[in-house]
Amino acid sequence: MSTVSSKPLIIANWKAGTLSYKEAESKILQTYKDLGTSSSKLELVFAPSATHTHTLSQVFSKHLKHSKPRRNPYPKLNLAAQNISVHEGGSHTGELPVLTMKDAGVSYVIVGHSECRDAGDTNAIVITKTKLAIDNKLKVVLCVGERERDAGVQYLKVVEEQILSVFSYIDKKDHGMITIAYEPIWAVNNKDNVSLDAHGLHSMVVFIRRLLLEKFGEETSKSVRVLYGGSVTPENAQDVLWNGEVQGLLIGRASWTPESFTSIIKSVLINPKKNI
């Protein structure tokens, strides 16, 4: 396993916020146009609707294949599945088996998102999905987070159980395939954009790293990236990423428009600590 990459990992989780294929393609092209060469300074991942994934993968591959290197403004597109099925195939109407999504061109799978947990995904289901993704050589973005905070910090037990249940089941050699996305549920999709402050986030990152170190050793602790998701905006993104000391962001609503998304990315590419 390798140590954590120095490039921020920024994931755009479009959920059901982009309904047509043309809109999806246009947003991605506009994002890369707005970022220019800055896109090389981060790892950028899009999680579009499952029905758009394969075509996006094919179209961007053609951009690469048929363009001269100096004239091609688009790097290889990194795609994520918003979810996968616990079933590998068979008579399961409406399900998305992991091999279907891999064939569609994804390299990441988001697992355990709070909205999926609300819809019935238990820790056992999250474990199964994580194992299926890793067995098929796909990277996992494991979402964890508490519904609310309490004065007795019992919410830490919730996060601890969500992490340990998965990491204890996965072979240690594959721990580096997992990225933890901490998303406190009370900060996801709230109308007032109430986000966790950088100090509180840093405390959680320290807790997660210490947990991984104590339970699985230094190699796991160093190889697992920790992201933040929960009402990230262009105004708070820089503080959250650099002072919260996460390695990237899982962005929902704010990634649905190129203007908002690129504003967030441009803000986090400036490390305020270098100016101190």
Salt bridges, closest charged atoms under 4 A:
GLU23 OE2 - LYS27 NZ 3.36
GLU43 OE1 - ARG225 NH1 2.98
GLU115 OE2 - LYS15 NZ 2.95
GLU115 OE1 - HIS113 ND1 3.79
ASP118 OD1 - ARG147 NH2 2.43
ASP121 OD2 - LYS129 NZ 2.72
ASP135 OD2 - LYS131 NZ 2.90
GLU146 OE2 - ARG149 NE 2.91
ASP174 OD2 - LYS173 NZ 3.26
GLU183 OE1 - HIS113 NE2 3.36
GLU218 OE2 - LYS222 NZ 2.71
GLU245 OE1 - HIS202 NE2 3.66
GLU245 OE2 - LYS273 NZ 3.15
